[in-house]
């Protein structure tokens, strides 16, 4: 009797488990919807437009980048920007010109605004390495560039812009040329045929070095601020417009005046 009772209990437990399994397996087998994508699109991974050959014209706002070093033997501008709100990342590569003709590495033919050019080398163009001076509404950012051996200015930008951590060397005209209200910071300009750095009225120039330029090492317009800069072995050292300040700067071994100041200028700790 005990054996039969035990057997009955085991059978009853097994029956309950099977019933529970049948209940759990019930329900709709129809999927709730299409499977969601498991991979990102190329636009999500790299939401920028590649530039892989020259000449190249940008006619739409957005972000663009170089895929390799780009050179041209043609008498043409390298990259032409015809839109506002554009960023061009050289991605560590170089734009190399043909060395002749009145053409620019990066060219802005009309008034554009909110442009950013950064991170690479621009050299050997027949005119300016970067010509954003026609961008009269300004608001441009130029960052971490090397501009050299161009037959005009190394780089030229319009008003209310910033030029940060750039090097300009061996350009025929000025190394860095800007409009009014521009910030130039942590830049080096050397061995250019004209001025090392020329900044317009109401500009701020901090922590820059100019050396062995054929014109003035550093020249700023009225109402500007120059702080912590060094000018050495230029034709002239540092020239500042009226109502400006020159703080903690060094001028040495220049051919003409070390510091040349207009009226109402503060010169301190130099």
Beta strands, then each sheet from edge to edge (+ up, - down):
strand 1: 49-51
strand 2: 56-58
strand 3: 62-66
strand 4: 70-71
strand 5: 79-81
strand 6: 86-89
strand 7: 94-96
strand 8: 106-107
strand 9: 115-123
strand 10: 130-132
strand 11: 141-148
strand 12: 155-157
strand 13: 162-164
strand 14: 167-169
strand 15: 176-178
strand 16: 183-185
strand 17: 188-190
strand 18: 197-199
strand 19: 204-206
strand 20: 209-211
strand 21: 216-220
strand 22: 225-227
strand 23: 230-232
strand 24: 236-240
strand 25: 245-247
strand 26: 250-252
strand 27: 259-261
strand 28: 266-268
sheet 1: 1+ 3+ 6+ 9+ 7+ 4+
sheet 2: 1+ 3+ 6+ 9+ 11+ 13+ 16+ 19+ 22+ 25+ 28+
sheet 3: 1+ 3+ 6+ 9+ 11+ 14+ 17+ 20+ 23+ 26+
sheet 4: 2+ 5+ 8+ 10+ 12+ 15+ 18+ 21+ 24+ 27+
end
